[in-house]
Amino acid sequence: KNTDGGTKLGELNTEEDSIIIAHGGAGGNAQNGWLGRKGEELAVRLELKLIADIGLVGFPNAGKSTFLKAISRARPKIASYPFTTIKPNVGVITFDDFRKMSVADLPGLIEGAHRNLGMGHQFLRHVERTKLIAMIVDVNGFQLGLKHPKRSCVETVLLLNKELELYKMNLLEKPIILLVNKMDVEGAQEIYDGIRDTLHNLKDHIHKYPEEFQPEKVIKFQSILPISAKTNSTDVNDAKLKIRSILDLLAEEEQEMVDRELELVKKLKSSLREHQGEMII
């Protein structure tokens, strides 16, 4: 991006990609007195965006790093206090049939992340490149500190929904699953039973919450799974299989689209050859 106005100059997404952002000058010649020309000068900002199949999104201490460790060989720092993760961690899920999927554990968001509070933009930009978002929330809710209000599990979901929406609305068009974590904690099942219907029908219940919690577009989750990333391997495996099924379906749809485009190009070329043949005759 150009540092003057933030104009995007281009993207480098693969190893062979290249882009010219400033041209060199013309060399001078002392023998004939030809004057050279200075090269262009341009101040730019390089912005890294991770490319991963799955992006883990949630408030601090929701269990994202624990989940990443449980489903992959990644070894992120884990502790029982917020902001353990201060930079994205990437792990790889490997299945028995050698299918692999990359997972990015993004540092916890806070309210106002879309305005770049905390390190909002530095984290949210990585979500743009993921194929699927796995939203992870604590069934008991979240409180950043004693000076901050306690948010219930449902309020946390709504606030995350709103942060993604306010950062970039099209993020909500991605497939999104909800993982309600820490079901191993005492009383968690009773809490989940009380909010299960609300989570599955957020749009019908959103009017019960203050306006600051209400996003314009409510997420329709592909799946909602209660899990204990720390203690229940069955929960983790079920989440892995659900993630795979969604990504496999996406891959099939993308391949069908490519096949249709190739078939259309083939028909257009055939039609063009026939038309050229008629003109020659």
JOWO-V943918 format. One record per backbone hydrogen bond with DSSP energy under -0.5 kcal/mol. NH is the residue of the N-H (numbers start at 1). CO is the residue of the C=O. If there is no record, write none. Layout:
BEGIN
nh:co
NH:CO
NH:CO
END
This chain:
BEGIN
nh:co
2:7
3:43
6:2
13:11
17:14
21:19
29:34
33:29
34:29
37:26
40:23
44:42
45:1
47:45
48:46
52:50
53:102
54:102
55:132
56:104
57:55
57:134
60:109
62:59
67:63
68:64
69:65
70:66
71:67
72:68
73:92
86:84
89:105
91:103
93:101
94:92
95:99
98:95
101:93
103:91
104:54
105:89
105:103
106:56
106:104
109:58
113:110
115:112
116:113
117:112
120:117
123:119
123:120
124:120
125:121
126:123
127:123
127:124
128:124
128:125
129:126
130:127
131:52
131:53
132:53
133:175
134:55
134:132
135:133
135:177
136:57
136:134
137:179
139:181
141:138
142:151
148:145
151:142
156:152
157:153
158:154
159:155
160:156
161:157
162:158
163:159
164:160
165:161
166:162
167:163
168:164
171:168
172:169
173:170
174:171
175:131
177:133
178:223
179:135
179:177
180:178
180:225
181:137
181:179
183:227
185:182
188:185
191:187
192:188
193:189
194:190
195:191
195:192
196:192
199:195
200:196
201:197
202:199
204:201
205:201
205:202
206:202
208:205
209:206
213:210
214:211
215:213
218:216
221:219
222:176
223:176
225:178
227:180
232:228
233:231
236:232
237:233
238:234
239:235
240:236
241:237
242:238
243:239
244:240
245:241
246:242
247:243
248:244
249:245
250:246
251:247
252:248
253:249
254:250
255:251
256:252
257:253
258:254
259:255
260:256
261:257
262:258
263:259
264:260
265:261
266:262
267:263
268:264
269:265
270:266
271:267
272:268
273:269
274:270
275:271
276:272
277:273
278:274
279:275
280:276
281:277
END
